[in-house]
Amino acid sequence: MVMSKSTAFNAIRAIDYTVIYVRDMEAMRSFYENILGFELHRELSRDWIEYQVGPNTLTLANPKRTTTDKPLPAGSAVLQLAFRVSVSNVDRCADELLNHDIDLLSPPTNQPFGHRTLFFRDPDGNVLEIYAEI
């Protein structure tokens, strides 16, 4: 049995925002706004773009704003994001992606763990998942 120790980090109750460090801001912004249909919430600069996704903020940022890390090699995923929708919308999302010539990593599939999933990549190679509980 793992015992949790009392720490100031026990106060964390939610993820407030997620930052995606981008290689090509123009391509990423076009993808998230024009393909996924996310509405711009706030643009602090051309290197920091925010979208409100439910109760969370999804940010596209140029890494030079906050880090001196070297850029990741092209084609390597930085993260995976999962977006929950209704069951019927998984297939509709797949159709829309294909209409925009976005390659699917896997088509809508009923998984043994109770999700219907769809996987694809954004322009920087990050893995995105649309899923529904079934």
C-alpha contacts under 8 A as a table, 3 or more apart, distances in Angstrom:
res1	aa1	res2	aa2	distance
6	S	10	N	6.89
7	T	10	N	5.62
8	A	11	A	6.00
9	F	12	I	5.65
10	N	13	R	7.80
15	I	18	T	7.54
15	I	56	N	7.31
16	D	55	P	7.86
16	D	56	N	5.52
16	D	57	T	6.53
17	Y	56	N	5.46
17	Y	57	T	4.44
17	Y	58	L	5.72
17	Y	59	T	7.21
18	T	56	N	7.80
18	T	57	T	6.36
18	T	58	L	5.03
18	T	59	T	6.02
19	V	58	L	6.09
19	V	59	T	4.59
19	V	60	L	5.89
19	V	61	A	6.61
20	I	58	L	7.65
20	I	59	T	6.05
20	I	60	L	5.01
20	I	61	A	6.10
20	I	78	V	7.70
20	I	79	L	7.86
21	Y	60	L	6.15
21	Y	61	A	5.00
21	Y	62	N	5.59
21	Y	63	P	5.32
21	Y	78	V	7.92
22	V	25	M	5.93
22	V	28	M	7.16
22	V	60	L	6.39
22	V	61	A	5.93
22	V	62	N	5.54
22	V	63	P	6.96
22	V	124	D	6.66
23	R	62	N	7.14
23	R	71	P	7.51
23	R	124	D	6.38
24	D	27	A	5.55
24	D	28	M	6.16
24	D	123	P	7.91
24	D	124	D	7.14
25	M	28	M	5.11
25	M	29	R	5.83
25	M	47	D	7.46
25	M	60	L	7.46
25	M	61	A	7.67
25	M	62	N	7.21
26	E	29	R	5.26
26	E	30	S	6.11
27	A	30	S	5.18
27	A	31	F	6.14
27	A	123	P	6.34
28	M	31	F	5.06
28	M	32	Y	6.19
28	M	60	L	7.74
28	M	122	D	7.07
28	M	123	P	5.89
28	M	124	D	7.09
29	R	32	Y	5.34
29	R	33	E	5.97
29	R	49	I	7.97
29	R	60	L	7.60
30	S	33	E	5.29
30	S	34	N	5.35
30	S	35	I	7.23
31	F	34	N	5.43
31	F	35	I	4.98
31	F	36	L	6.53
31	F	122	D	6.96
31	F	123	P	7.16
32	Y	35	I	5.86
32	Y	36	L	4.99
32	Y	37	G	6.26
32	Y	38	F	5.78
33	E	36	L	5.85
33	E	37	G	4.65
33	E	38	F	4.76
33	E	39	E	6.22
33	E	40	L	7.39
34	N	37	G	5.21
34	N	38	F	7.54
35	I	97	L	7.25
35	I	100	H	7.18
38	F	51	Y	6.41
38	F	52	Q	7.72
38	F	53	V	7.60
39	E	51	Y	6.09
39	E	52	Q	7.33
40	L	43	E	7.44
40	L	49	I	7.45
40	L	50	E	6.23
40	L	51	Y	5.03
40	L	52	Q	7.46
41	H	49	I	7.91
41	H	50	E	5.39
41	H	51	Y	4.69
41	H	52	Q	5.74
42	R	49	I	6.21
42	R	50	E	5.09
42	R	51	Y	6.88
43	E	46	R	6.92
43	E	48	W	6.05
43	E	49	I	4.60
43	E	50	E	6.08
44	L	47	D	7.67
44	L	48	W	5.52
44	L	49	I	6.48
45	S	48	W	5.21
45	S	49	I	7.04
46	R	49	I	6.92
47	D	60	L	7.59
47	D	61	A	5.28
47	D	62	N	5.01
47	D	65	R	7.32
48	W	59	T	6.77
48	W	60	L	5.80
48	W	61	A	4.58
48	W	62	N	6.77
49	I	59	T	5.53
49	I	60	L	5.15
49	I	61	A	6.51
50	E	57	T	6.44
50	E	58	L	5.74
50	E	59	T	4.41
50	E	60	L	6.48
51	Y	57	T	5.66
51	Y	58	L	5.18
51	Y	59	T	6.30
52	Q	55	P	7.00
52	Q	56	N	5.92
52	Q	57	T	4.66
52	Q	58	L	6.31
53	V	56	N	5.27
53	V	57	T	5.86
53	V	58	L	6.65
54	G	57	T	7.91
61	A	65	R	7.46
62	N	65	R	6.04
63	P	66	T	5.83
63	P	67	T	5.71
63	P	68	T	7.47
63	P	69	D	7.71
63	P	71	P	7.93
64	K	67	T	5.55
64	K	68	T	6.26
72	L	76	S	6.84
72	L	78	V	7.88
73	P	76	S	5.96
74	A	124	D	7.23
74	A	125	G	7.54
75	G	124	D	6.80
75	G	125	G	5.17
76	S	124	D	7.89
76	S	125	G	5.93
76	S	126	N	7.30
77	A	80	Q	7.51
77	A	124	D	7.34
77	A	125	G	5.06
77	A	126	N	4.27
77	A	127	V	6.39
78	V	125	G	7.66
78	V	126	N	5.70
79	L	126	N	5.57
79	L	127	V	6.48
80	Q	126	N	6.00
80	Q	127	V	4.62
80	Q	128	L	5.52
80	Q	129	E	7.38
81	L	127	V	6.62
81	L	128	L	4.98
81	L	129	E	6.13
82	A	128	L	5.95
82	A	129	E	4.51
82	A	130	I	5.83
82	A	131	Y	7.01
83	F	128	L	7.82
83	F	129	E	6.11
83	F	130	I	4.94
83	F	131	Y	6.30
84	R	130	I	5.97
84	R	131	Y	5.07
84	R	132	A	5.59
85	V	89	N	6.10
85	V	90	V	6.72
85	V	130	I	6.89
85	V	131	Y	6.06
85	V	132	A	5.34
86	S	89	N	5.32
86	S	90	V	6.85
86	S	131	Y	7.82
86	S	132	A	5.41
86	S	133	E	7.68
87	V	90	V	5.61
87	V	91	D	7.71
87	V	116	R	6.93
87	V	131	Y	7.57
87	V	132	A	5.07
87	V	133	E	7.04
87	V	134	I	6.98
88	S	91	D	5.98
88	S	92	R	6.69
89	N	92	R	4.75
89	N	93	C	5.85
90	V	93	C	5.26
90	V	94	A	6.39
90	V	108	P	6.54
90	V	116	R	7.18
90	V	117	T	7.01
90	V	118	L	6.75
90	V	130	I	6.22
90	V	131	Y	6.22
90	V	132	A	6.89
91	D	94	A	5.00
91	D	95	D	6.28
91	D	108	P	6.09
92	R	95	D	5.09
92	R	96	E	6.29
93	C	96	E	5.10
93	C	97	L	6.15
93	C	130	I	7.71
94	A	97	L	5.15
94	A	98	L	6.21
94	A	104	L	7.71
94	A	107	P	7.04
94	A	108	P	7.01
94	A	118	L	7.00
95	D	98	L	5.18
95	D	99	N	6.15
96	E	99	N	4.95
96	E	100	H	6.39
97	L	100	H	5.12
97	L	101	D	6.38
97	L	102	I	5.12
97	L	103	D	7.50
97	L	104	L	7.84
98	L	101	D	4.83
98	L	102	I	5.32
98	L	103	D	6.70
98	L	104	L	7.64
99	N	102	I	7.51
102	I	120	F	7.52
102	I	121	R	7.99
103	D	120	F	6.46
103	D	121	R	7.66
104	L	107	P	6.05
104	L	118	L	7.50
104	L	119	F	5.99
104	L	120	F	4.66
104	L	121	R	7.58
105	L	118	L	7.72
105	L	119	F	5.15
105	L	120	F	4.90
105	L	121	R	7.47
106	S	109	T	7.57
106	S	118	L	5.89
106	S	119	F	5.28
106	S	120	F	7.10
107	P	117	T	7.63
107	P	118	L	5.38
107	P	119	F	6.92
108	P	116	R	6.37
108	P	117	T	5.29
108	P	118	L	4.62
108	P	119	F	7.91
109	T	116	R	5.28
109	T	117	T	5.30
109	T	118	L	6.66
110	N	114	G	7.14
110	N	115	H	5.93
110	N	116	R	4.29
110	N	117	T	6.52
110	N	134	I	7.91
111	Q	114	G	5.70
111	Q	115	H	5.29
111	Q	116	R	5.89
111	Q	117	T	7.09
112	P	115	H	7.36
114	G	133	E	5.89
114	G	134	I	5.26
115	H	131	Y	6.28
115	H	132	A	5.48
115	H	133	E	4.55
115	H	134	I	5.39
116	R	131	Y	5.38
116	R	132	A	5.25
116	R	133	E	6.42
116	R	134	I	6.47
117	T	129	E	6.67
117	T	130	I	5.82
117	T	131	Y	4.40
117	T	132	A	6.77
118	L	129	E	5.52
118	L	130	I	5.15
118	L	131	Y	6.31
119	F	127	V	6.85
119	F	128	L	5.70
119	F	129	E	4.58
119	F	130	I	6.61
120	F	127	V	5.87
120	F	128	L	5.36
120	F	129	E	6.60
121	R	124	D	7.58
121	R	125	G	5.22
121	R	126	N	5.27
121	R	127	V	4.66
121	R	128	L	5.57
122	D	125	G	5.36
122	D	126	N	5.49
122	D	127	V	6.83
122	D	128	L	7.00
123	P	126	N	7.52
